[in-house]
Amino acid sequence: MASDRPAQTAGTVEQVQQECLTCRIIGTGALAVTGAYALNMSRAHQPGSIMGKRIMGALGVGFLVGSVLRWTKS
């Protein structure tokens, strides 16, 4: 049986996928808001243990860095 797809050699076809601007804005915004929320939860006046606050602070920074990386990814 003949296939409708053309024959392809491994490594010869590159797939270039770009997100639409709306997807980039929503994804970046979601990561940034999540990071800001996590940083807010790590503040001194929030309930919880010191170790839990440090973990939330690290997660907040991680989400903010992810937000920047997502926006700058081409």
N, C-alpha and C positions, 0 to 999 in steps of 0.2 A: 504494500500500500504506500502510495506517495503521500508525503506530509505537505500540508499547506504552508508550513513554516520554512523559510530559507535556511540552508545549512549554515551553522555558525561555528567558528573555531574558538576555542577557549581563549579568553583574553583579548579578543579583537573587537568586541562590542562593549562600549561604555554606556552605562545608564546614568544620565544626568537628571537628577530630580531636584527641583526647586520648589519651595513652598510659596504659597501666595502671601502677600503682605499681611492680610488679615490673620492668617494662621500664625505668622511670626509674632504679630502684636499680641494676640490672645495668649499664645504659649509663653511668651516672655513676661507678659503681665501676670499670668497665673503663678509662674515661678517667683516673681518678685513679691507678689502679695503674700504667698506662702512663706517666703523668707522673712519678710517684715513681721508677719504674725509670730513666727518662731522666735525671732529676736525679742519681740515684745513679751513673750512668755518667759524669757530668760531674765527679765528685769528683777531687781531686788524685791519689789513690792508684790510680786506674784507668788502664790502659794507653791510649795514644793521644796524638795531637797536641793542642796547646793550642787550635787552631782547631776541631778536632773536638769537644773538650769544651765549648767555647762554644756550638756548634751544638746539642749534646745538652742543654745547660742551657736554651737558648731553646725547644727542643721540649718539654722537661719542663714549663716554665712555661706554654707554650701549651696543652698537654694538661690541666694543672690548671685553667687558666682556662676551657677548654672544658667541663670537668667541672662547674664551678660554674654556668656558663651553662646547661648541659643540665638541671641540677637545678632551677634557678629558672625555667626556661621553663614557662609554664602551658599 
